[in-house]
Structure formats: structure tokens, C-alpha cells
Amino acid sequence: MMSESLFYDTLRQAMWAAVTMATPILIVALVVGLAIGLFQALTSVQEMTLTFVPKLTAIVVVFWMTMGFMTQTLVAFFNGHVVPMIAGGS
């Protein structure tokens, strides 16, 4: 049976891995959203697709560029924490 401290430690490490993997996408979405919002405020252009399409494009590009990093982070988490717990039974 898994101890409470081991459960919370694994949960903490899983959340840290998730934050690490999501950070590049969230930063790019924030920067692009701010830039588009500033552009809309300066030009009084209030088109909905103007906010959606560039932000979605930037997110897809960053996701594609950081896919290797995300995979390495997830594999390292599973190989370092989950697999030993399953194999060791503790």
C-alpha cells in the first residue's frame, strides 16, 4: 500500500512536470494575447478572429517546437517516479 507521503510527493512531482510542460505555451499565449489586445486598443479594431487565429497559430507553433522537451519531461517523470513505484511495489 502506498503511504500518504509517497502519494503526495508523487502528486507534487506530477504537478511540477505539468507546469514545466505547459509554461512555454502559456507564456506565448499571454504575450500574443497582450500584443493583439494592445493592437486592438490602438486601432479600435474589434474583430474576434483577430484574437483567435494568431493566438491559436502561435500556440500550435510553440507546441510543435517544444514537443520534444515535453516528451522528455514526461518520460523522465514516468521513468524516475511512476515505473519504480510499480516495479518496487511501494
PAZAPA-4460 file (N, C-alpha, C; in steps of 0.05 Angstrom, whole numbers, plus 32768, in hexadecimal, padded with zeros to 4 digits):
% residues 90
    n_x    n_y    n_z   ca_x   ca_y   ca_z    c_x    c_y    c_z   seq   type   mol
   8011   7FE8   8000   8000   8000   8000   8012   8019   8000     1      M     A
   8009   802D   7FF1   8019   8045   7FEF   8014   8057   8007     2      M     A
   802A   8061   8012   8028   8073   8029   801E   808E   8020     3      S     A
   8013   809D   8033   8008   80B7   802D   801E   80CA   8024     4      E     A
   8035   80C9   8030   804B   80DB   8028   8055   80D5   800C     5      S     A
   8056   80BB   8005   805F   80B4   7FEA   804A   80BD   7FD5     6      L     A
   8030   80BA   7FDC   801B   80C3   7FCA   801E   80E1   7FC5     7      F     A
   8020   80F1   7FDA   8022   810E   7FD7   803B   8117   7FC9     8      Y     A
   8051   8109   7FCE   806A   810F   7FC1   8068   810A   7FA3     9      D     A
   805C   80F3   7F9C   8058   80ED   7F7F   8045   8100   7F72    10      T     A
   8030   8108   7F80   801D   811C   7F76   802B   8137   7F72    11      L     A
   803B   813F   7F85   804A   8158   7F82   805C   8157   7F6A    12      R     A
   806B   8141   7F66   807D   813F   7F50   806E   813E   7F35    13      Q     A
   8056   8132   7F35   8046   8131   7F1C   803B   814D   7F16    14      A     A
   8033   815C   7F2A   802A   8177   7F25   8041   8189   7F1B    15      M     A
   8058   8185   7F27   8070   8195   7F1E   8076   818E   7F00    16      W     A
   8075   8175   7EF9   807A   816D   7EDD   8065   817A   7ECB    17      A     A
   804C   817A   7ED3   8036   8186   7EC3   803B   81A4   7EC0    18      A     A
   8043   81B2   7ED5   8048   81CF   7ED4   8060   81D4   7EC1    19      V     A
   8074   81C3   7EC4   808C   81C7   7EB3   8086   81C3   7E95    20      T     A
   8075   81B0   7E8F   806E   81AB   7E73   805B   81C1   7E68    21      M     A
   804A   81CC   7E79   8036   81DF   7E70   8040   81FC   7E6E    22      A     A
   8056   8201   7E7C   8060   821D   7E7E   8066   822A   7E63    23      T     A
   8075   821D   7E51   807A   822A   7E37   8061   8232   7E28    24      P     A
   804D   8221   7E28   8034   8227   7E19   8025   823D   7E27    25      I     A
   8024   823D   7E41   8015   8252   7E4F   8022   826D   7E4D    26      L     A
   803D   826E   7E4D   804B   8287   7E4A   8046   8293   7E2E    27      I     A
   8048   8282   7E1A   8043   828C   7DFE   8026   8295   7DFB    28      V     A
   8013   8286   7E06   7FF7   828F   7E04   7FF3   82AA   7E12    29      A     A
   8000   82AE   7E29   7FFE   82C7   7E37   800A   82DE   7E27    30      L     A
   8022   82DA   7E1C   8030   82EF   7E0E   8020   82F6   7DF4    31      V     A
   8018   82E2   7DE5   8009   82E7   7DCD   7FEE   82F4   7DD3    32      V     A
   7FE1   82EB   7DE8   7FC7   82F8   7DF0   7FCB   8315   7DF8    33      G     A
   7FE0   831B   7E07   7FE5   8337   7E0E   7FEB   8348   7DF6    34      L     A
   7FFB   833D   7DE4   8002   834C   7DCC   7FEA   8352   7DBB    35      A     A
   7FD9   833E   7DB8   7FC0   8342   7DA8   7FAD   8355   7DB6    36      I     A
   7FAB   8352   7DD0   7F9A   8365   7DDF   7FA4   8382   7DDD    37      G     A
   7FBE   8386   7DDE   7FC9   83A0   7DDA   7FC3   83AB   7DBE    38      L     A
   7FC7   8399   7DAA   7FC1   83A1   7D8F   7FA4   83A9   7D8B    39      F     A
   7F92   8399   7D97   7F76   839F   7D95   7F6F   83B9   7DA3    40      Q     A
   7F7B   83BE   7DBA   7F76   83D7   7DC8   7F80   83EF   7DB9    41      A     A
   7F96   83EC   7DAC   7FA2   8403   7D9D   7F93   8409   7D83    42      L     A
   7F88   83F4   7D76   7F7C   83F8   7D5C   7F5E   83F7   7D5D    43      T     A
   7F52   83F1   7D74   7F35   83EE   7D77   7F29   83D9   7D65    44      S     A
   7F39   83C5   7D5E   7F2F   83AE   7D4E   7F27   8399   7D62    45      V     A
   7F0D   8392   7D61   7F02   837E   7D75   7EF8   8365   7D66    46      Q     A
   7F0A   8358   7D58   7F03   8340   7D49   7F0A   8328   7D59    47      E     A
   7EF7   8315   7D5D   7EFC   82FE   7D6E   7F11   82EB   7D62    48      M     A
   7F12   82E8   7D48   7F25   82D6   7D3C   7F41   82E1   7D3E    49      T     A
   7F44   82FB   7D42   7F5E   8308   7D45   7F6B   82FE   7D5F    50      L     A
   7F5C   82F8   7D73   7F67   82EE   7D8C   7F6B   82D0   7D8B    51      T     A
   7F59   82C2   7D7E   7F59   82A5   7D7F   7F6F   8298   7D6D    52      F     A
   7F6F   82A0   7D54   7F81   8293   7D40   7F9E   8297   7D47    53      V     A
   7FA8   82AF   7D4C   7FC5   82B1   7D52   7FCD   82A3   7D6C    54      P     A
   7FBC   82A4   7D80   7FC2   8296   7D99   7FC3   8278   7D95    55      K     A
   7FB0   826E   7D86   7FAF   8251   7D81   7FC7   8249   7D70    56      L     A
   7FCF   8259   7D5D   7FE6   8253   7D4C   7FFF   8253   7D5D    57      T     A
   8003   8267   7D6E   801A   8268   7D7F   801C   8250   7D92    58      A     A
   8005   8249   7D9D   8004   8232   7DB0   800C   8218   7DA1    59      I     A
   8001   8214   7D89   8008   81FC   7D7A   8026   81FB   7D73    60      V     A
   8031   8212   7D6B   804D   8213   7D64   805F   820D   7D7C    61      V     A
   8058   8219   7D93   8068   8214   7DAB   8065   81F7   7DB4    62      V     A
   804D   81ED   7DB2   8049   81D1   7DB9   805A   81BF   7DA8    63      F     A
   805A   81C4   7D8E   806A   81B4   7D7B   8088   81B6   7D82    64      W     A
   8091   81CF   7D88   80AD   81D3   7D8E   80B6   81C6   7DA9    65      M     A
   80A4   81C5   7DBC   80AC   81BB   7DD7   80A2   819E   7DDC    66      T     A
   8098   8191   7DC7   808E   8176   7DCA   80A4   8163   7DD4    67      M     A
   80BC   8166   7DCB   80D2   8155   7DD4   80D8   8159   7DF2    68      G     A
   80D8   8172   7DFA   80DD   8179   7E16   80C7   816E   7E28    69      F     A
   80AE   8170   7E1F   8097   8166   7E2E   8098   8148   7E31    70      M     A
   809F   813A   7E1B   80A2   811D   7E1C   80B8   8114   7E2E    71      T     A
   80CF   8122   7E2D   80E5   811B   7E3F   80DD   811F   7E5C    72      Q     A
   80CF   8135   7E62   80C6   813A   7E7E   80B3   8125   7E88    73      T     A
   80A0   811D   7E77   808C   8109   7E7F   8099   80ED   7E82    74      L     A
   80AB   80E6   7E70   80B9   80CC   7E71   80CB   80CC   7E8A    75      V     A
   80D8   80E2   7E90   80EA   80E3   7EA8   80D9   80E0   7EC1    76      A     A
   80C2   80EC   7EC2   80B0   80E9   7ED9   80A7   80CC   7EDD    77      F     A
   809E   80C0   7EC7   8095   80A4   7EC9   80AC   8091   7ED0    78      F     A
   80C3   8094   7EC2   80D9   8082   7EC8   80E5   8087   7EE4    79      N     A
   80E4   809F   7EED   80F0   80A5   7F07   80DE   80A1   7F1F    80      G     A
   80C3   80A2   7F1B   80B2   80A1   7F32   809C   808C   7F30    81      H     A
   808F   808A   7F19   8078   8078   7F17   8081   805B   7F13    82      V     A
   8093   8057   7F00   809B   803B   7EFB   80A9   802F   7F13    83      V     A
   80BB   803D   7F21   80C6   8030   7F39   80B2   8029   7F4F    84      P     A
   809D   803A   7F51   8088   8034   7F65   8078   801A   7F5C    85      M     A
   8074   8017   7F43   8065   8000   7F39   8077   7FE7   7F3C    86      I     A
   8090   7FEA   7F34   80A3   7FD3   7F35   80AA   7FCB   7F52    87      A     A
   80AD   7FE0   7F63   80B5   7FDA   7F7E   809E   7FD2   7F90    88      G     A
   8086   7FD9   7F87   806E   7FD2   7F97   806A   7FE4   7FAF    89      G     A
   8079   7FFB   7FB1   8075   800D   7FC8   806D   8028   7FBF    90      S     A
***
